[in-house]
Amino acid sequence: MRVLYIHASRISYKTVEEAIENPPDPPGTGEYSNCLIVFTTIEEGDDDSVIWRASGDIVSHANRLSVNCILLYPYAHLSSSIAKPSDAYRLLRVLEEALRGVWSGVLARAPFGWYKSFDISCIGHPLSELSREFRREETVSYMGVSLEEALAKGILEEWLLSRNPWSKDLLDLSRRFDIDGLMGRTMLWELENKVIKELNLTRIVRVEKPKIVYGLWGLSNLARLCSESESSQTLLTWGYMGDSMAISNVNPASLLESINKRLVEDTVRVKLGVDGLNTGIPEGIALIYKARNGGGVPLIIEARVRGEERYCLGPIKSILLALLDSGLKDADTGVTPQIPPWTAPIQVAILPVTSREVEVASRIAKKLEGAGIRVKILAEGSLGSRIREAGMLWVPIVGVIGSREAETNTISVRMRKDPGRQEVMSIDDFIEEARRALAIQ
């Protein structure tokens, strides 16, 4: 399967004449703005596994571009080995349905089997024109039977086949937390550092980046890395902060539970029996987080490797994304979403009511920083908008300083873990309370 991505400020098309006999779609027209156009050629030999890979990449690119819509545009001119029309149309529909499950914006598809005229305006930037090629994967079986048979017998659940477990809400949230930027690196550093210390890892080894870390195929890739590591007590790394996995002879389940109990409650124990991909682990157990969007995120692998018990925790970035995803699940039920306070990129937000209190806020911020607390002064905009800004970033502690607080050397404190409660306390008490709440030693 080959696709051409175009980020268009505007596109319009209309059918002109039939390209095949009795096209399955009726003629039509369409017009869209700020859209990712996916010119798509289905090739001979493509199957559903190709579609799963493509759908994840399409949504990831669409989110990266912050577009309003995705337009699937059947286009038989990207390959000399195109599939039969009936096969191509079926897989195009499968791709459309796969995207509907993970994309909350506008999703449209141009009619299949027609010559069309189109007018497109491409936004000129480095990501506005990209090509992709997705190939059929080698045959995979689970517990000695085909995936289809495993699904039919109930040995394997369908959600484990998802390539993209994250909802658009989660991807929007990860951008808000700047996962690939400074705030994200802070969170990932805290998690990775805790894993290294708690599991007493003594070596760092760089390995080849796994192509997929989610679902059944991701489990296969991670199991292979787990089995190929020469020794335990090692951190395998393949990219930036958080692109890593811990190999240990200590069961990390209690560590994961100490990070977030809800996270463990939403995991499923799955037999590790993926054949055909040379995992190196004939038998084992995987702890897989079931995401809000329905996909699977491997977090722990338990197996016996070369005669010893081995546990593999991570990737660390998957743990962080699962923490955010778990928070969204809480929000769905009306519970205030949180992350472990020690991972928060902003642990305390100080809000001076007016510019007159900024100097006082700065003095308090310096004391907090001296106590090892990450603090930010939010001084721009209305007080309500700044409280909302802190809430959008899940800041554990918010302190408000008005004229009365400035005069009495106090601060009005709100704790995210206890929404609705507001308490006025002295600055010294506030710092001690923050240290306790954030587990700062």
N, C-alpha and C positions, 0 to 999 in steps of 0.2 A: 504494500500500500504506500502510495506517495501522496504527499500533500504540499501545497504551497500556501503559506500564511501571508495575508496582506492586511495590514491595519489601515482601514479606509475611513476617511471622514465622511464619505458618502458613497453609496453604491445603489444603482437601479438596474433592473434587468426586465426583459420580457421575452416570452417564448416566440419563436418565429416559425419553425416547421419541425415535423417529426424527424428524429435522428434514427429511430428504430421503429420497427413495425409494432403498432399497438402499445405505445408507451404506457407504463403503469400509472403515471401521474397525469392529471389534466393540465392543459396549458395555463399559464398564469403570469403575473407580474409581481415585482417586489421592489421596495425602496427602503433603505436603512441608513442610519448615521452612526458614527463612532462605533464601528463594527469590526470584528475579526472575521475576515473572509477566509474560509478554508476550502480552497480548490482541491478536490479529492479525486484520486484515481485508484480504483480497486483493481488489484492485479491477480493474475492466475496464482492459485495456491494460497491466497489469503484466507484466514479463518477467523473465528471469534476472538482468539487470543490476540490477534493483531489489533482488533477493535478496542479491546481493553487498554492496550498500551497507548493507542492513539487518543482515546478519549481523555485519559489522564493528562497527556501532553497538551492537548488542545485547551483544556480548562486551565491548566497552569499558565499557559501563554496568555490566555484571555485575561486572567487575573493580573498577570504582570503588566498588561497594557491598560488595565482599568477600563475596559470597553463596556458598552451597554448591551451588546448583542453578539451572538455567534451565528454566522450564515454558512451552512454547508452547501457547497456549490459543486455538483457532480461535474467532473472535468476529465475527459478521456484522453488528454494530450500530454500527460506527464510521464507516460510509459509506453513502450512498444509491446508490452505483454499484458494487455488488459483482460480482466475476467469476463466471462459471459454476462450478458445484460441481466439475466435472472439472478446470477450469483452476486453481481455487483449491487443490484438493487436491494437484495436481502441484507447484505452486510452494511449498506448505507443506512437502511432502516435500523439495524442493530446499533450502529454508531449513534444515530439520532436518539434512540431510546436510552442508550448509556449516558449520553450527555444530559438528557433531561433529569437523570437521577442525581447529577452533581452540579448542575449549573442553574442558578436561580434567576439569571437575566433572560433577555429575549433570545429564543433559539428558533431559527428558521432554516428551511431547506428549499433550495431552488428545485424546480421540477426535473425529474430524471427522464432521460430518453428524448430530449428536445434540443434542437439548435436554439441558442438564445443570443440575443444582443445584450450587451451590458455597457454601462457607463460607470467608471470607478475613479475616485479621487484618493490616491494613496498618501498617507501622512508620511513625510520623509524623515525618518529617524532610524537609528541602527537596528531596531527590532521590528521595523514595519514590513520587511520583506524577508521571510525565512522559508527554507524548504526542509521537509522531514521525510524520512523513509522508515517504515515499520515492517519488520520481517516476521514471518511465522516462526514460533519457537519450536525447539525440539519436543518430541512427545514426552509428556509428563504423566505419571500415574501416581495414585495415592493408595498406600497400604496394599500394593500389589495389583490394583485394578485401575481401569481408566477413570479419569475424572468424572465422566458422565455416569459410569456405573457407581462410583463412590457417592455421587450426589443422589442417585436413584435409591441406593440402599440406606441412605441416611448416615453413612460413615463420615461424609464430608458435608459441611454446610456451605451454601452458596456465597455467603458474605465473605468467606475466606478467599474467594477468587477476585475480589475487588482490587484494582490497581491504585485507586485514588480514594482513600478513606475519609478525606477531609471535606467538610461542607464549605460552601462559599462564606458562611458566617465565620468559620474558623480561619479561613485564608484572609478575610478582612481583618479579623482580630490580630493575626500574626503580623500583618502590615502595620497595624496600630502600635503593636509592641516592637516594631522594627526588628524582627527576628534576625534578619541578615545584617543589621547595623549594630550600633554601639549598645543600645538597650538589650538587644537579643544576645549579644556576646556576653554581657554581664550575667544574664540569667543562665546561659549555657556554661559559663565558667563556674558559677556557684554549684550547679548540678554536677559537672564533671569533677570538680575539686572534691565534693562530698563523696562521690563514688570512689575516687582514688584513695581517699583517707579511710573511709569505712571498710573498704575491701582490701586495704593494705596492698595496693598495686605497686609493683617495684620497677616495671619496665614499660616503655612506650615503643610500639613497633608500628611503622607505617606500612599499610597494605593497599592493594588496588581497590578503588572505590566500587562498591556493589552497585549494579545498575538499578536494582529495585530493592526497597526495604519494607514494602508493605504487602499484605496478603500472602498467599501461598508461595508465590515466586520469591517474594522478599524473605520469607522464612527459609526457603531453600538456600538463598545467597548467604544469609546470616549464619545458618547452620554450617555451611561449608567453611566460612571464615572461622567459626568456633572450633571446628574439628582440625583445621589446618594449622592453628596456632601451636607453636612448638612447646609452649609452657603456659601454666596458669599465672595468676597475679600479673596480668599484662593488660595494658590499654592499647587496643588496636585503633589506629586513626588513619583517615583517608582524605581529609580535606581541611575545612576550617573548624573553628571551635564547635564542639558538639557532634561533628562527623566522626564518631568514635563508639567503640563497644568494649566493655570490660570482660575479661576472661578470668575467672576465679574458681578456686576450690571451695569457696564459701557461698552458701546459698543466699542470694541477694533479695529474697522475697520479703524478709523483714525490713530491709533497707528501703525497698520500694514502698512498703506500707507506711514507713515512717515519713516518707516524702509526701504521700497522699493516700489516705486509706480508701477514699472513694475510687481512686484509680485502680486499686487492686480488686475492689468489689466488682468492677466492670470488666474484669478479665475472664477469659475462658481457657481452661486447660485443654490443649489439643495434642493428640498423638503426633509425634514427628515421624511420619512415614512417607516421605516424598521420594519417589523413585525416578530414575532417569536423569537426575541432575547432579549426581555424584556429590551428595552432601558430606559424605564421609562419616555419617552418623546413622547406623542401621536402625537404632531405636532410641526414643527419647520423648520428652514432653516439652511443649512450648506454652508459655503463658502469653496469651494474645489479648490485647485490649480491643474491645468492640467499640468502635467509634460511633459518635452521634449520627454520622452519615451512613453507618452500617458496615463499613469496611473493617478489615483486621490490621492491627498494628503489633507485630511481634515485639515483646519487651524482655522476656526471659526465656532462655533455652536451657533445659536440664538434660544432660546426656552422659554417657560413659564413653570416654575417649582414651584409647590406649591404656585401658585397665584402670583408669581413675575417674572419679566423679568430677564433672566439669559443669560450671554454670556460666552462662554468657548473658550479660545485661546490656541492653541498648538496642539501637543507637541512642545516645544521649539526647540528640535532637528530637527523636521520636517521643522520648519521655516528656520533654518540654511541651511539644505539640499536644500530646495526650493530656497533660495537665490543663492546658487551655481549653481543650475540647471537653474535658470533664467539668470545667467551670461553666461552659455553655449549657451542659446538661442540667446543672443546678439552676441556671437562669431560666431554663424551660419550665421548671417546677416552681418558680417564684422565689428561689433561694439566691441570696447575693453571691455571685461567683467570686472565688478567691484563688490565689496561688499561694504556695508556702511563702510566708513573709520574708524568709531569708533569701529567696530567689528574686524578689521584686526588684526591678531596676530602679524604681523610686520607692523607697521604704517609708519616707515621711514627706508629705507636702505641707508647706507652711503658706498660709494665705493671709497677707496683710489686707485689712478691709479697705484702707486708703493708702495713698503714697506716704502719709505721715508715719505709718507703722512699718515701712520697709526697712528702716535702719534697725529697729528692734528685731524684726524677722531675720535679718542678716546675722545678728549676734547669736540668736538661738540656733540658726543653721550651722554656724561655726562650731558651737558646742556639740551639736549632734554629730557633725563630721568627725570631731575629735573623739567621739565615743564609737567610731567605726560604723556610723549609720549613713546610708545614702539618702540625701535630702535635696529637695528642690523647692525654691520659692516661686510660687505662682502669683504674679502681681498684675498681670494684664487682663483687662476685661472685667465684666461685672462679677461680683462675688458668687452669684449663682452659676455662672458659666464656668468659673474656676473650680467650683465644687464638682460640677459635672465632668470637667476635664480630668480631675483626680479619679473620679469614679470610673471613667472610661478606661483608665490605665490600671484599675484595680489596686490603687495605692492603699496599703494596709492602714496607715495612720494619717489623718488630716488634722492640722492644727490651725485655728483661726485666731488672728490677733486684731482686735479693734482698739478703740481709744481706752476703754475701761481696762482691758487686759494689759495694755501697755503701761497704764498708770499703776496697776497693782502687781506688776511682774508675774502675770499669770497667762494662761493660754487655754482656749476652748478646744477640746479634743474630741474627735470622732474616730471610733475604731471600726474598720470595715467588718470585722468578725462579729460585731455587735451593732448592727444597723439600727438607727433610731435613737441610740443612746448618745448623749452629749454631756461632757463633764469638764468643768473648769478646774485646773490644777496649777500649782506653782511650776516654774520652769524646771527646777531641779527634780521635782516629782515626775514631770513629764518625760524628762530624759531617762530616768530610771524605769519608768513604765514602758517607754519605747524599747529600751534594751531588753526588758523581760519579754515583751510581746514579739520582738524580732529574734529572740534567742541569741543576742549578742553577748559574748562572754567578756 
